[in-house]
Each structure stands twice: as C-alpha cells, then as structure tokens.
C-alpha cells in the first residue's frame, strides 16, 4: 500500500506541475497578444500579424503525444479565441461577396479578431486603404486555371500599397443545410458562380430540386437557414457565419481549382528567412531585352520561380511582366539585382516582399 501511495503522490505532483505549466503558457500567450495589441495601437498601419489559427493548431498537433489528438483543435480554438479578444480589431476589406472566396481569404489570414468588410471592386479596396479607412485588403492575385489576375496586377503596379502576404485558397463549395439531412433537400439556394461550378453535381444528385439564384453566397446560406427543406451551396465561411451544417463537402464539378490571394497594405513585413518578392517590369522593345532582364538574377543565383506576361491596360506600353523570385527586397543580392534591372526596363516596380507559404 505504501508503494501505491508513493506512486500516487508522484502522479499528483506531476499533474499539479503540468497544471502550473499550462497556466504559465496561457498567461505567456495572452501577454504576447497584449503586447501585439499595444504595438498595433502605436503603429496602426504596420503589418503585424501572428501565425494563422490553422498553423498554430497544426504545430500543436505535431508536438502532442499522449493528449488525444482529436481534442486538440477544439481546445486550441478556445485558447486562440480568448487571446483574439484581447486585440483591438483591425479593419480589413476584401473584393467580392460576403461569404465568398475573398471573405474566406480574409478570415483565414487575419482571424476572428479582425473586422471584415466587402467592397465592390479592387479599385474601391485600394481607395479604402489609401484613405486610411482600412488597414489591409485582400485581392485575387493568381488562379490555377488562368494565371495572374490582370486587373490586380495593373492596379498594384500603379498603387503605393505593398503585398505583405500570400493567401492560397481552394475554390470549394459545400452543400449546407440546417438539418444536415441530404434526403430533406427540395430546393437549393446559391450564388450564380456556385451554381455554375456545381451544375453537374446538382443535376446528378438533385434532379428534382428547385434552384434559386441569390446575390451572394451568404444570402444563399441565410435563406437555407430559414427553410427546413432548403440547402445552400456555399463556402466554409458562409457555413461558419450562419451556423449551417455541412451535408457534403467540395461538391464542385472540377476539383483542385485554387486562387492565390494577396494581403496588401501600407507596410511590408520584415525578413522571415523564407520570403518571396514580386516585381513588375515593362521592357524596352529591342532584341535580347528579356535576357538582359533576367541576367541580374541569374548572375546572383537568385531563383525566379514565376515569370508571366499580362496586357498593360491603360499604360503607354503593351505588356507587363510579373517576376516572383526567392528572397526579400532587403537582401543585398535581391536589391542589387532589382537596381540593375532598372537599366533594362522602361518601368520597374517592386510590389512587395512576403513570407512564402507551402509550395503549391
């Protein structure tokens, strides 16, 4: 009996020590978030953001061993939500519909503590930032099916805002309803883009359902919430905002279509050690000028992982070339290469440097 009591005392002490360590860790994270809130108060336009909730949860999952892994996400979401409440909300705008991909990109990158607002166009988004009405904005930058978004590239090439982050988003539409019962679905609400993306799925699985167009993904979800026999096609953020249940995930006819958004603002993030820099160039019309454009980077062994040409709408030249290269603009070799590039280009603009996300 004495051995068992001794063993129990050791277990009890270990549990109490773990409780204390957990309390200390919670306080340390809250202190870090409070310090971030103070920094944002002093520098309201600075790009200061903590790792995304999903990244934090992923890292915790990698390190836990005995603690049940399926319990980690709900526990960590409560911790992260409580910490987010300590932050003063920053105003973030996104181009597109409420509940759409732009909304999802903004929610994914800036988290629950940000105040998110939709604007009708990329031009309106840049005006919100330039006028100080918003700290950051989210714009579509590249799609997996059509490459660089020409309008975004042309606008950023003319603007003083800087790219400060990239946010890849999978274009996925889910079937949502209040009950979560597929057999109950007699009508489907959806925005036109969702109906077009899921046309074959709806024809195959709900041939008798009545389809209704809505103005936005969020309106579709709200209508489905009020009708027991209705469902909606929507994004993850539309489900989150309305409390609907996901009946079936990723019902779009063509999978693996991604949109890479960029967060833009008046400030650039510091070097992370794993950065990329976006540069837009308009070249002189002469033989060998493209080779002259690339040579400064090749000479310094700087990898250009993406080169794309887009029409230069509203410019005196015909095309803009987008270069995305490894490294930060404050790296000596990158800065020297960009300065040398100016001798080959009619127009050279650094759009920003930002931490790399995982390779696509």
C-alpha positions as CSV (number, residue, x, y, z in Angstrom):
1,X,0.0,0.0,0.0
2,X,2.8,2.4,0.8
3,X,4.3,1.8,-2.7
4,X,1.0,2.7,-4.3
5,X,0.6,5.8,-2.2
6,X,4.1,6.9,-3.1
7,X,3.3,6.3,-6.8
8,X,0.1,8.3,-6.5
9,X,1.9,11.2,-4.8
10,X,4.3,11.3,-7.8
11,X,1.4,11.3,-10.2
12,X,-0.4,14.0,-8.3
13,X,2.7,16.2,-8.2
14,X,3.2,15.7,-12.0
15,X,-0.4,16.7,-12.6
16,X,-0.1,19.8,-10.4
17,X,3.2,20.8,-12.1
18,X,1.6,20.3,-15.6
19,X,-1.4,22.5,-14.4
20,X,1.0,25.2,-13.4
21,X,3.0,24.9,-16.7
22,X,-0.3,25.2,-18.6
23,X,-1.4,28.2,-16.6
24,X,2.0,29.8,-17.3
25,X,1.8,29.0,-21.0
26,X,-1.7,30.5,-21.3
27,X,-0.5,33.7,-19.5
28,X,2.6,33.9,-21.7
29,X,0.5,33.7,-24.8
30,X,-2.0,36.3,-23.5
31,X,0.9,38.6,-22.7
32,X,2.3,38.2,-26.2
33,X,-1.1,39.1,-27.7
34,X,-1.5,42.0,-25.4
35,X,2.0,43.3,-26.4
36,X,0.9,42.9,-30.1
37,X,-2.3,45.0,-29.3
38,X,-0.1,47.7,-27.8
39,X,2.2,47.6,-30.9
40,X,-0.7,47.9,-33.2
41,X,-2.0,50.9,-31.2
42,X,1.3,52.7,-31.7
43,X,1.7,51.7,-35.3
44,X,-1.9,51.3,-36.7
45,X,-0.8,50.8,-40.4
46,X,2.1,48.3,-39.6
47,X,1.8,44.8,-40.8
48,X,2.0,42.8,-37.6
49,X,0.1,39.5,-37.5
50,X,0.5,36.3,-35.5
51,X,0.5,32.9,-37.3
52,X,-2.8,31.7,-38.6
53,X,-5.0,29.7,-36.2
54,X,-4.8,26.6,-38.5
55,X,-0.9,26.8,-38.5
56,X,-0.9,27.1,-34.7
57,X,-3.2,24.1,-34.3
58,X,-1.1,22.2,-36.8
59,X,2.1,22.8,-34.9
60,X,0.5,21.7,-31.6
61,X,-0.8,18.5,-33.2
62,X,2.8,17.8,-34.3
63,X,4.1,18.0,-30.8
64,X,1.4,16.3,-28.6
65,X,1.9,12.7,-27.9
66,X,-0.3,11.4,-25.0
67,X,-3.0,14.1,-25.2
68,X,-5.9,12.9,-27.5
69,X,-5.2,14.5,-30.9
70,X,-8.9,14.9,-31.8
71,X,-9.3,17.1,-28.7
72,X,-6.5,19.5,-29.7
73,X,-8.4,21.6,-32.3
74,X,-11.4,22.5,-30.1
75,X,-9.2,23.2,-27.1
76,X,-6.8,25.4,-29.1
77,X,-9.7,27.2,-30.8
78,X,-11.0,28.3,-27.4
79,X,-7.5,29.4,-26.4
80,X,-7.0,31.3,-29.6
81,X,-10.4,32.9,-29.5
82,X,-9.8,34.1,-25.9
83,X,-6.5,35.6,-27.0
84,X,-8.1,37.2,-30.0
85,X,-10.5,39.1,-27.7
86,X,-7.5,40.9,-26.3
87,X,-6.7,42.5,-29.6
88,X,-8.3,45.7,-30.9
89,X,-9.9,44.8,-34.2
90,X,-8.2,45.9,-37.4
91,X,-10.4,46.8,-40.3
92,X,-9.8,44.6,-43.4
93,X,-11.6,44.9,-46.7
94,X,-11.9,42.3,-49.4
95,X,-13.0,42.4,-53.0
96,X,-16.1,40.3,-53.7
97,X,-19.2,38.9,-52.0
98,X,-19.9,38.2,-48.3
99,X,-19.3,34.6,-47.8
100,X,-17.2,34.2,-50.9
101,X,-13.6,33.3,-51.5
102,X,-12.3,36.8,-50.8
103,X,-14.1,36.7,-47.4
104,X,-12.7,33.3,-46.7
105,X,-9.2,34.5,-47.6
106,X,-9.6,37.5,-45.2
107,X,-11.0,35.3,-42.4
108,X,-8.2,32.7,-42.9
109,X,-5.4,35.2,-42.8
110,X,-6.5,37.8,-40.3
111,X,-8.6,35.6,-38.0
112,X,-11.7,36.2,-35.9
113,X,-10.4,39.3,-34.3
114,X,-10.4,41.4,-37.5
115,X,-13.4,43.4,-38.7
116,X,-14.0,42.3,-42.2
117,X,-15.9,44.3,-44.9
118,X,-16.7,43.5,-48.5
119,X,-16.2,46.1,-51.3
120,X,-17.5,46.0,-54.8
121,X,-14.2,46.3,-56.7
122,X,-10.4,46.2,-56.4
123,X,-10.3,50.0,-57.1
124,X,-12.6,50.6,-54.1
125,X,-10.4,48.3,-52.0
126,X,-7.3,50.3,-52.8
127,X,-9.2,53.6,-52.1
128,X,-10.2,52.3,-48.6
129,X,-6.5,51.6,-47.8
130,X,-5.2,54.9,-49.3
131,X,-7.8,56.9,-47.4
132,X,-7.0,55.2,-44.1
133,X,-10.4,53.6,-43.8
134,X,-8.9,50.1,-43.8
135,X,-5.5,48.8,-42.7
136,X,-5.4,45.9,-45.2
137,X,-7.1,44.4,-48.1
138,X,-7.4,41.0,-49.9
139,X,-7.1,40.8,-53.7
140,X,-7.1,37.8,-56.0
141,X,-3.6,37.5,-57.5
142,X,-3.4,34.2,-59.3
143,X,-5.7,31.4,-60.3
144,X,-4.7,27.9,-61.0
145,X,-6.7,27.9,-64.3
146,X,-5.9,31.3,-65.7
147,X,-2.6,32.5,-64.1
148,X,-2.1,36.1,-62.9
149,X,-5.2,38.2,-62.5
150,X,-4.6,41.0,-65.0
151,X,-6.7,43.7,-63.2
152,X,-5.0,43.1,-59.9
153,X,-1.5,43.3,-61.5
154,X,-2.3,46.5,-63.3
155,X,-3.7,48.2,-60.2
156,X,-0.9,47.1,-57.9
157,X,1.7,48.3,-60.5
158,X,0.1,51.8,-60.2
159,X,-0.5,51.8,-56.5
160,X,1.6,52.6,-53.5
161,X,0.3,49.7,-51.4
162,X,2.5,46.7,-50.9
163,X,1.9,43.0,-50.9
164,X,2.6,41.8,-47.4
165,X,1.3,38.2,-47.5
166,X,0.0,35.5,-49.9
167,X,-3.1,33.5,-49.0
168,X,-3.8,30.4,-51.1
169,X,-7.5,29.4,-51.1
170,X,-9.0,26.3,-52.5
171,X,-12.2,27.1,-54.5
172,X,-14.5,24.7,-52.8
173,X,-18.3,24.8,-52.5
174,X,-20.1,22.8,-49.8
175,X,-23.8,21.7,-49.6
176,X,-25.1,23.3,-46.5
177,X,-28.4,22.9,-44.6
178,X,-30.0,23.4,-41.2
179,X,-30.8,19.8,-40.6
180,X,-27.7,18.3,-42.3
181,X,-30.0,15.7,-43.9
182,X,-29.5,15.1,-47.6
183,X,-32.9,13.5,-48.1
184,X,-34.7,16.6,-46.9
185,X,-33.3,18.8,-49.7
186,X,-36.1,20.0,-52.0
187,X,-34.7,23.4,-53.1
188,X,-31.2,24.8,-53.3
189,X,-30.1,28.4,-53.0
190,X,-26.8,29.6,-54.5
191,X,-25.0,32.5,-56.0
192,X,-24.6,32.3,-59.8
193,X,-20.9,31.3,-59.6
194,X,-21.6,28.4,-57.2
195,X,-24.5,27.2,-59.4
196,X,-22.2,27.2,-62.4
197,X,-19.4,25.5,-60.6
198,X,-21.7,22.7,-59.3
199,X,-24.1,22.3,-62.2
200,X,-23.3,18.6,-62.9
201,X,-23.4,17.7,-59.2
202,X,-26.9,19.2,-58.8
203,X,-28.2,17.6,-62.0
204,X,-26.9,14.2,-60.9
205,X,-27.8,14.3,-57.2
206,X,-30.8,16.6,-57.0
207,X,-32.6,16.5,-60.4
208,X,-36.0,17.4,-59.0
209,X,-34.8,20.2,-56.6
210,X,-35.8,23.8,-57.4
211,X,-32.7,26.0,-57.9
212,X,-32.8,29.7,-56.8
213,X,-30.2,32.4,-57.7
214,X,-29.1,34.7,-54.9
215,X,-27.0,37.8,-54.9
216,X,-24.3,36.4,-52.6
217,X,-23.1,33.1,-51.0
218,X,-24.1,34.5,-47.6
219,X,-27.6,35.3,-48.7
220,X,-28.0,31.8,-50.0
221,X,-26.9,30.4,-46.7
222,X,-29.2,32.7,-44.7
223,X,-32.2,31.6,-46.9
224,X,-31.4,28.0,-46.4
225,X,-31.2,28.6,-42.6
226,X,-34.9,29.7,-42.5
227,X,-36.3,26.8,-44.6
228,X,-36.1,23.2,-43.4
229,X,-36.4,21.7,-46.9
230,X,-33.7,24.0,-48.4
231,X,-30.0,23.8,-48.8
232,X,-27.4,26.2,-50.0
233,X,-24.1,26.0,-51.9
234,X,-21.5,28.0,-50.0
235,X,-18.0,28.3,-48.6
236,X,-16.7,27.3,-45.3
237,X,-17.0,30.9,-44.0
238,X,-20.7,31.0,-45.1
239,X,-21.4,27.9,-43.0
240,X,-19.5,29.4,-40.1
241,X,-21.4,32.7,-40.2
242,X,-24.8,31.1,-40.4
243,X,-24.3,28.0,-38.3
244,X,-25.5,25.7,-41.1
245,X,-24.4,22.0,-41.1
246,X,-22.2,20.7,-44.0
247,X,-24.2,18.0,-45.8
248,X,-21.5,17.2,-48.3
249,X,-18.1,18.8,-48.8
250,X,-16.4,20.0,-52.0
251,X,-19.3,19.4,-54.5
252,X,-17.9,21.5,-57.3
253,X,-17.7,19.7,-60.7
254,X,-13.9,20.4,-61.1
255,X,-11.7,20.0,-58.1
256,X,-8.3,21.4,-57.4
257,X,-9.0,24.9,-58.6
258,X,-7.1,27.3,-56.4
259,X,-7.0,31.1,-56.1
260,X,-4.0,32.8,-54.5
261,X,-5.0,36.0,-52.8
262,X,-2.6,38.6,-51.6
263,X,-2.9,40.8,-48.5
264,X,-2.0,44.4,-49.3
265,X,-1.3,47.4,-47.0
266,X,0.9,50.3,-46.5
267,X,3.7,48.4,-44.7
268,X,5.9,45.5,-45.6
269,X,6.7,42.6,-43.2
270,X,10.4,42.1,-42.2
271,X,12.5,39.3,-43.5
272,X,11.4,35.8,-42.3
273,X,14.2,33.9,-44.0
274,X,11.7,32.2,-46.3
275,X,10.5,35.1,-48.4
276,X,9.5,35.9,-52.0
277,X,9.5,39.2,-53.8
278,X,7.1,40.3,-56.6
279,X,8.4,42.7,-59.2
280,X,6.5,44.1,-62.2
281,X,8.5,45.2,-65.3
282,X,7.8,46.8,-68.6
283,X,10.6,46.3,-71.1
284,X,12.0,48.3,-74.0
285,X,11.2,46.9,-77.4
286,X,14.6,45.6,-78.5
287,X,16.3,42.3,-79.3
288,X,17.6,40.4,-76.3
289,X,15.9,42.7,-73.7
290,X,14.3,39.8,-71.9
291,X,17.7,38.1,-71.4
292,X,19.0,41.4,-70.1
293,X,16.1,41.5,-67.7
294,X,16.8,38.0,-66.3
295,X,20.6,38.2,-66.2
296,X,20.9,40.3,-62.9
297,X,19.1,37.4,-61.1
298,X,21.0,34.6,-62.9
299,X,24.3,36.2,-62.1
300,X,23.5,36.3,-58.4
301,X,21.9,32.8,-58.4
302,X,18.5,34.2,-57.4
303,X,15.7,31.8,-58.4
304,X,12.9,33.2,-60.4
305,X,10.1,30.7,-59.7
306,X,7.5,32.5,-61.8
307,X,7.5,34.7,-64.9
308,X,4.3,35.8,-66.5
309,X,3.2,38.4,-69.1
310,X,0.0,40.3,-68.9
311,X,-1.5,43.1,-71.1
312,X,-0.7,46.6,-69.7
313,X,-4.1,48.1,-69.8
314,X,-4.1,51.9,-69.7
315,X,-0.3,52.2,-70.0
316,X,1.8,53.6,-72.8
317,X,3.5,50.1,-73.2
318,X,1.8,46.9,-74.3
319,X,2.7,44.3,-71.6
320,X,3.7,44.0,-68.0
321,X,6.0,41.1,-66.9
322,X,5.5,39.7,-63.4
323,X,8.5,38.2,-61.8
324,X,8.3,36.4,-58.4
325,X,11.7,35.5,-57.0
326,X,13.1,33.9,-53.9
327,X,14.4,36.4,-51.3
328,X,13.4,39.6,-49.6
329,X,13.9,43.1,-51.1
330,X,16.1,44.0,-48.2
331,X,18.5,41.1,-49.1
332,X,21.6,42.7,-50.6
333,X,21.7,40.4,-53.6
334,X,18.0,40.9,-54.4
335,X,18.2,44.7,-54.0
336,X,21.3,44.8,-56.2
337,X,19.6,42.7,-58.9
338,X,16.5,44.9,-58.9
339,X,18.6,48.1,-59.2
340,X,20.4,46.5,-62.2
341,X,17.1,45.5,-63.7
342,X,16.1,49.2,-63.9
343,X,18.7,49.7,-66.7
344,X,16.9,47.1,-68.9
345,X,13.3,48.0,-68.1
346,X,11.2,51.0,-69.1
347,X,9.3,50.6,-65.8
348,X,10.2,48.6,-62.7
349,X,8.1,48.4,-59.6
350,X,8.6,46.2,-56.5
351,X,5.1,45.1,-55.5
352,X,6.3,43.7,-52.1
353,X,8.1,41.0,-50.2
354,X,6.2,38.4,-48.2
355,X,6.8,35.1,-46.4
356,X,6.4,32.0,-48.6
357,X,3.5,29.7,-47.9
358,X,3.9,25.9,-48.5
359,X,4.9,25.0,-52.1
360,X,2.0,24.6,-54.5
